[in-house]
Amino acid sequence: MDQYLKRLSLSNPMHLMAVGFGSGLAPKAPGTFGSLAALPLMVLLSWWLPLWGYLCFLIVGFLVGIYSCHVASRAMGVHDHGGIVWDEFIGMGITMIAMPISWPSAIAGFILFRLFDITKPWPIRWLDKHVKGGFGIMIDDVLAGIMAWIIQLILFSCL
């Protein structure tokens, strides 16, 4: 565990949420592990909740995530540390909005979200560089999720 992650207290619910309930503690590719951890949660929520409930979960998760990521980032002393992965949870959730839940849609959603999150095409890169704090941590992944979701809609409407 790196020096910054050691500054977090996993007994603090905001810190625990920010690191994706531990998935962001992976020593390599924490964003990928966070996205992988988010996928089964989003699949289960999409089965259990009506669409409006799922959307409410994402909105509340986004708003609480702004605070959680801000608190964790401040405790670590670094903006948007790779171990902060709650933004990946919400981005993955957006990617899977109203998707038919199947292996192909789950795999496509994961790959598309990671592609947009890692490559950060415009305007994601601009947001990542210019918007700070908890909102800045969250918003670039929200946009990556929206872009991945649009591609998902196109892909699965053609099938």
N, C-alpha and C positions, 0 to 999 in steps of 0.2 A: 504494500500500500504506500502511495507516495505521501510526501510531507503535507500536502494540502488536504488530502482525504483524512489524515490523522487528526485534523482540526475539527472534524465533525463529530457529533455525538449521535449515534444511531438510536439512542433513547429519546432524542428530540424528534417528534413526529414530522416536523418540517424538514429536517435533515434527511430522515429516512425516506420521506416522499421524494425529495429532490434527487436522491440517488436511486430512484426506482425500486425501493424496497430491497436494495442491495445489488441489483443487477448492474448498476453503474460502477461497482467496485471491481469489476473485471480488470485485470492488469493490462490487457490488450483489447482494443476495439470496444470500449465501454458503450459507445452509442449503438453499435450493432447488437450487443447483448441487451441493452435497454429496449431496443426495438423488438428483439426476439421475445423478451419477457412481456412486452405490452401486447403482442399479437394474440396469445390465448385469452388474455383478459378481455380484449375488445371483441373477440369471437363470442365469448360467454355472455358479455353484456348485450351484444346484438341479438342473441337468442332469447335472453331473459327480459329485455326491455323493449317496449314499443319504440318506434323511431323517435318520437318526441322525448322519451326518457333517456335514450342514448345521447341525443343532442344536448339535453340538459346536463347529463354527466360530463360531456366534453366542455361545455361552457363553464360549469363549476370547476372542473379540473383545470381549465385554463386560468381562471381567476385565482384559485388557490395556488396554482403552480407559479404564478407571477410572484406571489409572496414567498412561497417555499423556496424557489430558486434564488430569490433575492437574499433571503436569510442564510441559505447555505453558501452562496457566493461570498457574502460578507464575512461569514465565519471562516471561510477558506482563505480569504484575502486575495482572491483572483476571480476575474469575471469569466463566466461560462467555462468553468473547468470541465474537461471531458467526462468526469464522473457524474456530473449533474445530467441526469437523463429523463427527468419527468417530462421535459419538452418532447422527447422521442415518444413517450407514452401518448401524449395528446396528438402529436403528428401522425402516429400510426392509427390512432382512433379516427382521425379525420379521413385518412386514406381509405378506411374500411366502411365509411358511412353508406348504409343501404346497399352494400355489396352482397351478392349471393355468396353465402359462406360455403366455400369449397376449398380443396387443396389448391387448385389453380388460382383462385382469387386471393387466397392468403399468401401464396408464394409471390404472385405478381405484385400484390400490394406491398409486401416487405421489400422486394427488389426495387420497385419504383420509388418508394419512400426513401430508402437508403441512397439510391442514385441521386435524387434531388437534394437530400440532406448533406451528402458528401461533396458533390460537385458544386453546389450552391450557385446555380445560374442566376442571372439578373431576374428579378430584384432581390432574391434571397441573400446574395452576397452583400448587396448594399445595406440591407437591414442588419445583417450580422455584424458589419463593420461600424455602423453609425448609431444603432439603437442600443442603449446600455440598460443595465439593471435587470430585474426579474422579467420585465416586459420584453426587453431585448433578447434575453435567453430564450423566451418562449416563442416570440413572433416569427423568427426565421423557420422554425420547425412547423409552425402552423401553416405557413405559406408552402413549405415543402410538401406537407400533407395535402393541401388543397390541389397543388399541381399533380401529385401522384393520384389523387382521387379523380381528377378530370380525365387523366389518361386511363385509369381503371374504368370509368364510365364508358369511354369510347371503346376500349377493348371488349368489355363484356356486353355492350349493346350490339356489337357486330357478331357475336357468337350465337 
